[in-house]
Amino acid sequence: MHGRVLLPLAALLALALPATPAAAHRIALTADDSGSTVRAHVGDRITIALDANETTGYRWSVTTAPKPAVARVTRDRYVAQETGMAGSGGTQRYTIRVRGTGRTTFAATYAQVGSGDVGQRFRIVIRARR
């Protein structure tokens, strides 16, 4: 008797519950990925690690932020190397959370503060879907 009751109940529950989205993924990028198109899903996290050295007067700065309806930069920080030596480089890290569907761009420039001298550029296109 239990087998007959539980099977229809399980089927009803499966139909009543909304489909859960695919598990969010982390997409890791570096300077080598500049110029590429990144295919992502809503909920995914895109992490970008770019070589930097703040002691040189150069800084990474976002020049094109993603469309807020599609993606948002949730973290922007410089992480110095743990060498103990003055002048050692580090990594500029950006985290972008995909929020909705569509196409958007993220771009950053490594430029010397005050002079406008550009050392490097980074740009990706994000194509997001459900």
N, C-alpha and C positions, 0 to 999 in steps of 0.2 A: 504494500500500500504506500509506503513512504516513497519508493522509487517513482511511482506515478505522480505523486504530488510535487516532489522536488523538481523533476524535469521541467514541467510547465512553468513553475515558479522561476527557475533559473533562466528560462527562455524569456519570460516577461521582464525580468530584471535587466537582461542584456539589451533588450529593445528599449527599455525606459531610460537607461543611462546614456548620456551623450558620449560620442566617441572622443577619446582623449587625444590631444595632439601628440605628434611624435616627440620623443624626448629631445630637449634642446641640446645642441651641439656647440662645441667651442672650435672656432676656426682660427688657427694661428698663422699670422702673416709676418713677413720681414720685408726689408727694402727690396729684395729680389722679386717680390710680388707686385711692385709698383707697375701700374699700367694694365693690370688684369681686371677681369670681371669676376666678382665673388658671388656665387649662388648660395643663398642662405634661406632658412625658414624662419618664420615668426618664432621668437623665443631664443634663437641662436645668439651666441656671443662671439664677436669677432675681436681678437686681440692682435694688436700690431706692436712689434718690437723693433725700434729703429736705433741704430748706433748714434751716440751723441757724446759731446764733451762740453759741459757748461763752462769749464774754465777757459775756453777759447773765445768766449764772447758770442758763440753761435748758439741758437736755440731753435727747437722745433716749435712751430705754431700752426694751428689749424687755419687753413686759408679758405676751405670750403667745408662747412658742416653739413651732415646729412639732413635731408628733409625730416622734420620731427615726426611726421606721420609714419615714416618708413623705418627710421633708425635714429638712435641718439647716442652721442658720446657720453658714457657714464663715468669714465675715468681717464684722466690725463695727468701723468706724473713721470718725473725723472727719477731713475734709480741709479745711484752712483755705484761703481764697482767697489768691492770691499778689499782693495789692495793695501790700503794704508799709505799710499803714496799720493802726494799732492799732484794735481793735474791729470790724474787717471780719468779715463772716460767712463761712460755708463750707457744706459739705455733709456730712451723715451718710450713710454708704454701708453698706448691708447686702448681703451675697451669700448666697443660699440655694441649696443644691444639692439637687435632687430625687433621692431615693434609692430610693423604692419607690412602689407604687401605693396609692391611697386619697385621703382628704380630710383636710385639716388647715388650721389657721389660724395666721397670723403677725400680731402686733399690736405696736405701739410707741407710746409717749407722749412728747411733748415737754413736759417739766414743769420748773418751777424747783426746783432742788435745795434741800431743807430745808423748803420751804413747802408743797409739794404742789400749787401753783398750776399747772393744766394749760393749756398754750397751744394744743396741737394733738394730734390722734390720727390714727394710721394703722393700717388693718386690711385684710387680704386673706384670702380663702379660696383654698387651693391644691387643685386637683383633678388628681391625677397618675395617669397610665396608662402602659402599656408603649409 
